[in-house]
Amino acid sequence: MRNNAIPELIAIGETMVLVTPATAEPLESAADFHLAAGGAESNVAMHLARLGHSAAWASQLGDDALGRRLAAQVSGSGVDTRWALTHPSAPTGVYFKDPGRGVLYYRAGSAASHMGPETVAGIPLEQAAVVHVSGITPALSASCNALVRSVMERVAESPASLSFDVNHRAALWGGRDAGAELRELAARADIVFVGLDEAQVLWGTATPEDVRALLPEPAVLVVKEGDVGATEFHGGTSCFVPAIPTEVVEAVGAGDAFAAGYLSAHLNGLDSEEKLRAGHRQASLVLQSTSDVPHP
């Protein structure tokens, strides 16, 4: 998808080729596999496009067959890919989903890890309604860290809202203090998504209220509690909505789906309860599938 209009949402971050068993069976013994686009930010953009919004994804791919395949898949989901660049020598990243056992990443030195502030210099971030980034990107490299900070500085001086999903990936941070840095970045966003489990690991917070006390700066803070529900803190108010009971096939990708459902309702001007319900509905679809963005 490509036109000259500014999308409602611009999502920025790495997308890799996701290799997943065709059915919910172990990676070690599965015989048939699907190749799909897998990345927190492009997942959000694809979900939003399927929910009827205009969404764009900005990133960097390898000049290889996998990169071209990814660009086509994301674009085929209705997402504007005009700002997906190509690196001349670094490869497109790949990861494998092992249902019920997590994922295996092969992303070191990927094309996206070479992104920096210059990657988004020509993108009119300030004209979007929402710019979405995650805590994955600043962990990829020093230049990616600078990219996220540049995006935050630009959006802060504009009418656009900055959406930030903490998305803590411990393996990417190495020996760096992820807790301090992710807390600093989250404090600079307008809308923040964080799982209570990752908040406990990062900051030692035990309840959603503890997380809000630690992060009073964002206008909106959404704390997710898995199959329990989610709480939105907006200014001095809070709203809790229970999760939808769901038979879980695979949990990976559900957080991105929740963020997309919530942001869709946000763009539609709905209230706190409806935004949380929309997040749960979208997450429930992913929980019942091995795909990060299931086909309707």
Backbone torsions as a table, in degrees:
resi	resn	phi	psi	omega
1	MET	NA	132.1	178.4
2	ARG	-156.3	129.2	170.4
3	ASN	-152.4	-179.9	-174.6
4	ASN	-87.1	-7.0	-179.6
5	ALA	-70.6	150.5	176.6
6	ILE	-82.4	126.0	-178.7
7	PRO	-66.1	156.2	175.3
8	GLU	-63.2	-39.7	-178.7
9	LEU	-128.6	136.4	171.7
10	ILE	-118.9	120.1	179.4
11	ALA	-107.4	137.3	-174.7
12	ILE	-127.1	124.7	177.2
13	GLY	163.3	171.2	-177.3
14	GLU	-72.9	138.3	169.7
15	THR	-123.7	136.5	-179.7
16	MET	-118.2	166.6	171.4
17	VAL	-75.1	123.4	178.4
18	LEU	-98.3	119.2	176.8
19	VAL	-103.6	119.5	-175.2
20	THR	-135.9	142.9	176.4
21	PRO	-57.5	143.4	-178.3
22	ALA	-63.5	-29.9	175.1
23	THR	-125.0	166.3	-175.0
24	ALA	-75.9	75.1	177.9
25	GLU	-132.7	162.3	-175.6
26	PRO	-59.8	144.7	178.4
27	LEU	-58.5	-37.5	-175.6
28	GLU	-63.4	-32.3	-175.3
29	SER	-113.3	-6.1	-177.7
30	ALA	-65.4	147.0	-178.9
31	ALA	-105.7	-31.9	-176.7
32	ASP	-117.0	140.9	-175.5
33	PHE	-134.5	154.3	172.0
34	HIS	-111.8	147.0	172.2
35	LEU	-109.4	127.3	-178.4
36	ALA	-140.7	171.7	175.0
37	ALA	-84.7	128.9	-179.5
38	GLY	-134.9	114.9	177.9
39	GLY	-170.6	138.5	-173.4
40	ALA	-54.2	-46.8	-173.7
41	GLU	-74.9	-42.9	177.8
42	SER	-68.0	-30.8	174.4
43	ASN	-58.5	-46.3	179.3
44	VAL	-60.2	-45.5	-179.7
45	ALA	-62.7	-41.8	-179.3
46	MET	-67.0	-42.3	176.7
47	HIS	-60.1	-44.6	-178.6
48	LEU	-63.4	-40.1	178.1
49	ALA	-61.0	-40.5	179.5
50	ARG	-70.8	-20.1	176.6
51	LEU	-90.4	7.4	172.9
52	GLY	96.3	10.7	-179.7
53	HIS	-100.6	159.2	172.1
54	SER	-88.0	125.5	-176.0
55	ALA	-140.3	143.2	177.6
56	ALA	-124.6	154.3	178.2
57	TRP	-127.5	127.2	178.6
58	ALA	-113.1	132.6	-177.8
59	SER	-166.7	-165.0	175.3
60	GLN	-141.2	130.9	-177.6
61	LEU	-118.4	162.1	174.8
62	GLY	-74.4	155.4	175.5
63	ASP	-84.3	67.9	-174.2
64	ASP	-146.8	174.0	-176.8
65	ALA	-61.1	-38.0	-179.1
66	LEU	-67.7	-39.2	177.5
67	GLY	-63.0	-43.9	178.9
68	ARG	-65.8	-36.8	177.7
69	ARG	-64.2	-43.8	179.7
70	LEU	-61.0	-48.7	-179.1
71	ALA	-57.3	-41.2	-179.9
72	ALA	-67.6	-39.8	-179.0
73	GLN	-67.3	-44.1	179.9
74	VAL	-65.7	-44.7	178.0
75	SER	-62.4	-38.1	179.7
76	GLY	-66.1	-17.0	176.4
77	SER	-88.1	6.3	177.6
78	GLY	93.2	9.8	-178.4
79	VAL	-94.0	139.1	176.9
80	ASP	-73.9	119.0	-177.1
81	THR	-112.9	22.0	-177.6
82	ARG	-60.8	-23.3	-177.2
83	TRP	-105.5	19.9	172.7
84	ALA	-90.7	106.8	-174.3
85	LEU	-89.1	169.9	179.2
86	THR	-120.5	130.9	175.4
87	HIS	-92.4	135.2	-173.3
88	PRO	-69.3	-22.1	-174.0
89	SER	-132.5	-29.8	-177.9
90	ALA	-77.0	147.2	-174.8
91	PRO	-84.9	163.3	170.7
92	THR	-75.4	136.4	179.8
93	GLY	-72.8	156.8	-179.8
94	VAL	-135.5	143.6	168.8
95	TYR	-144.1	156.5	-175.4
96	PHE	-116.9	134.5	176.3
97	LYS	-96.8	127.5	178.2
98	ASP	-112.4	92.5	-171.0
99	PRO	-48.3	126.4	179.7
100	GLY	82.3	-5.5	-175.8
101	ARG	-128.3	2.9	178.2
102	GLY	98.3	-151.2	-175.2
103	VAL	-136.1	159.6	176.0
104	LEU	-121.3	122.2	-176.1
105	TYR	-102.1	140.5	172.4
106	TYR	-131.8	78.6	-170.4
107	ARG	-129.4	-3.5	-177.7
108	ALA	-59.0	130.5	179.1
109	GLY	72.2	17.7	-177.4
110	SER	-67.9	165.3	178.7
111	ALA	-57.4	-40.6	-177.9
112	ALA	-66.3	-29.4	-179.7
113	SER	-67.4	-12.8	178.3
114	HIS	-92.0	2.9	178.3
115	MET	-66.0	154.0	176.2
116	GLY	-154.0	-174.7	-179.9
117	PRO	-53.6	-32.1	180.0
118	GLU	-65.4	-23.0	-179.7
119	THR	-61.4	-33.7	-175.9
120	VAL	-111.4	10.2	-175.4
121	ALA	-57.9	-35.4	-176.9
122	GLY	-95.3	7.5	-178.3
123	ILE	-94.6	129.2	-178.3
124	PRO	-77.4	64.2	-177.7
125	LEU	-55.6	-37.7	-174.5
126	GLU	-64.5	-17.0	-176.5
127	GLN	-96.8	-6.6	176.8
128	ALA	-78.7	160.3	173.9
129	ALA	-75.5	-40.9	-179.0
130	VAL	-137.4	136.1	170.5
131	VAL	-114.1	125.8	-173.8
132	HIS	-114.7	126.9	174.7
133	VAL	-134.2	170.6	179.5
134	SER	-136.1	168.3	178.4
135	GLY	-73.4	-2.4	175.5
136	ILE	-71.8	-46.2	-172.9
137	THR	-58.7	-47.3	-178.6
138	PRO	-65.6	-15.2	178.9
139	ALA	-85.7	-12.1	-173.7
140	LEU	-73.4	-36.7	-177.8
141	SER	-171.7	167.6	177.5
142	ALA	-63.4	-37.9	-179.4
143	SER	-69.7	-35.0	177.0
144	CYS	-69.3	-35.3	175.4
145	ASN	-61.6	-44.1	178.0
146	ALA	-64.3	-34.8	177.4
147	LEU	-59.1	-50.4	-178.1
148	VAL	-61.5	-41.6	180.0
149	ARG	-66.5	-36.9	176.8
150	SER	-64.7	-43.8	178.3
151	VAL	-59.8	-45.2	-179.0
152	MET	-62.8	-40.5	179.2
153	GLU	-64.0	-42.9	-179.2
154	ARG	-67.1	-44.4	-177.3
155	VAL	-68.2	-34.6	-179.2
156	ALA	-61.3	-26.4	-178.8
157	GLU	-96.8	16.4	-176.4
158	SER	-132.0	173.5	176.4
159	PRO	-74.8	-12.2	-177.9
160	ALA	-67.0	155.4	174.9
161	SER	-100.4	141.2	178.4
162	LEU	-101.3	117.2	177.3
163	SER	-100.9	130.8	-176.5
164	PHE	-132.7	119.9	174.6
165	ASP	-100.4	119.1	-174.4
166	VAL	-55.8	-45.4	171.9
167	ASN	41.7	58.8	-178.4
168	HIS	-69.0	123.1	175.5
169	ARG	-120.2	96.0	-171.7
170	ALA	-55.2	-40.2	-176.1
171	ALA	-63.2	-26.1	-178.1
172	LEU	-78.9	-22.0	-173.5
173	TRP	-87.6	-17.1	-180.0
174	GLY	58.7	-129.7	-178.6
175	GLY	-91.0	4.3	-178.3
176	ARG	-75.2	157.8	-178.8
177	ASP	-83.4	86.8	-177.9
178	ALA	-63.3	-36.9	-177.4
179	GLY	-59.1	-49.0	-178.2
180	ALA	-66.0	-42.9	-176.2
181	GLU	-71.1	-42.0	-180.0
182	LEU	-68.2	-32.9	175.7
183	ARG	-66.4	-41.1	178.9
184	GLU	-62.7	-44.5	-179.7
185	LEU	-67.3	-42.7	179.3
186	ALA	-60.6	-36.6	-178.7
187	ALA	-64.6	-19.8	-178.1
188	ARG	-92.1	-3.3	-176.5
189	ALA	-94.5	162.1	176.2
190	ASP	-88.5	-37.7	179.5
191	ILE	-127.5	125.1	-177.7
192	VAL	-123.9	133.3	173.6
193	PHE	-112.5	132.7	176.5
194	VAL	-151.0	140.6	174.3
195	GLY	-81.5	141.7	179.6
196	LEU	-61.2	-34.5	179.6
197	ASP	-64.3	-43.4	179.4
198	GLU	-72.6	-31.0	176.0
199	ALA	-64.7	-36.1	177.5
200	GLN	-64.6	-41.8	179.4
201	VAL	-67.9	-44.3	-175.0
202	LEU	-74.6	-42.4	-167.7
203	TRP	-127.6	-2.1	179.3
204	GLY	71.0	22.0	179.8
205	THR	-85.0	137.2	-174.1
206	ALA	-100.8	-23.6	-176.1
207	THR	-133.8	161.4	174.7
208	PRO	-55.7	-37.1	179.0
209	GLU	-64.2	-35.4	175.4
210	ASP	-62.4	-40.7	-179.5
211	VAL	-64.8	-42.6	178.7
212	ARG	-63.0	-38.8	178.6
213	ALA	-63.3	-34.7	178.8
214	LEU	-76.3	-30.4	-176.7
215	LEU	-123.5	72.0	180.0
216	PRO	-80.5	-14.0	-171.0
217	GLU	-71.4	-45.6	-176.7
218	PRO	-61.9	139.8	177.1
219	ALA	-59.2	-37.8	-179.3
220	VAL	-130.3	129.1	175.2
221	LEU	-126.2	125.8	178.7
222	VAL	-114.4	118.6	179.8
223	VAL	-107.7	119.2	-176.8
224	LYS	-98.0	138.4	-179.8
225	GLU	-122.9	47.7	175.5
226	GLY	55.0	-127.3	-176.6
227	ASP	-80.6	4.4	176.3
228	VAL	-83.9	-50.7	-179.0
229	GLY	154.0	-161.0	-179.3
230	ALA	-145.6	147.1	179.4
231	THR	-120.1	129.9	174.3
232	GLU	-103.5	129.0	171.5
233	PHE	-106.8	121.9	-178.8
234	HIS	-130.3	106.9	-173.6
235	GLY	63.5	-125.7	179.9
236	GLY	-97.1	8.2	-178.2
237	THR	-109.1	162.6	175.7
238	SER	-139.5	154.5	-180.0
239	CYS	-144.2	127.1	177.8
240	PHE	-112.6	135.5	174.6
241	VAL	-131.1	125.9	-179.1
242	PRO	-67.1	154.4	177.5
243	ALA	-70.3	161.0	176.2
244	ILE	-84.6	123.6	178.0
245	PRO	-56.6	125.2	-172.8
246	THR	-142.3	136.9	172.8
247	GLU	-79.6	113.1	-170.0
248	VAL	-85.6	124.4	172.5
249	VAL	-92.3	-45.9	-179.2
250	GLU	-156.8	130.1	-174.0
251	ALA	-88.6	-20.9	-176.7
252	VAL	-61.9	130.4	179.1
253	GLY	98.7	-12.6	-177.6
254	ALA	-67.2	-33.7	179.1
255	GLY	-64.8	-39.3	177.1
256	ASP	-64.6	-41.4	179.6
257	ALA	-63.5	-41.3	177.8
258	PHE	-59.9	-48.2	-179.8
259	ALA	-58.3	-41.4	-179.5
260	ALA	-66.1	-44.2	178.6
261	GLY	-61.1	-43.4	179.1
262	TYR	-62.9	-47.5	-178.1
263	LEU	-66.2	-33.0	174.9
264	SER	-59.9	-48.1	179.0
265	ALA	-65.4	-35.5	177.0
266	HIS	-62.1	-46.4	179.1
267	LEU	-64.6	-27.9	178.8
268	ASN	-85.3	0.7	176.2
269	GLY	75.3	24.8	-178.3
270	LEU	-82.4	166.7	-176.9
271	ASP	-83.6	177.1	-173.5
272	SER	-58.0	-46.2	-178.1
273	GLU	-62.6	-43.7	-179.6
274	GLU	-67.3	-34.8	177.6
275	LYS	-64.1	-43.0	178.9
276	LEU	-67.4	-40.9	177.9
277	ARG	-62.6	-40.3	179.2
278	ALA	-63.9	-37.9	176.0
279	GLY	-62.7	-45.9	179.2
280	HIS	-63.0	-39.9	-179.3
281	ARG	-61.8	-43.8	-178.5
282	GLN	-69.8	-38.5	178.1
283	ALA	-63.7	-38.7	-179.0
284	SER	-60.2	-37.0	178.5
285	LEU	-61.4	-41.9	-178.2
286	VAL	-72.4	-37.9	179.9
287	LEU	-60.3	-24.3	-178.2
288	GLN	-93.4	10.9	-174.7
289	SER	-138.8	162.9	172.1
290	THR	-90.3	-1.8	-178.7
291	SER	-97.2	145.7	175.0
292	ASP	-70.9	-30.5	178.8
293	VAL	-133.5	86.5	-176.9
294	PRO	-63.6	147.9	174.1
295	HIS	-71.6	142.3	-179.6
296	PRO	-58.7	NA	NA
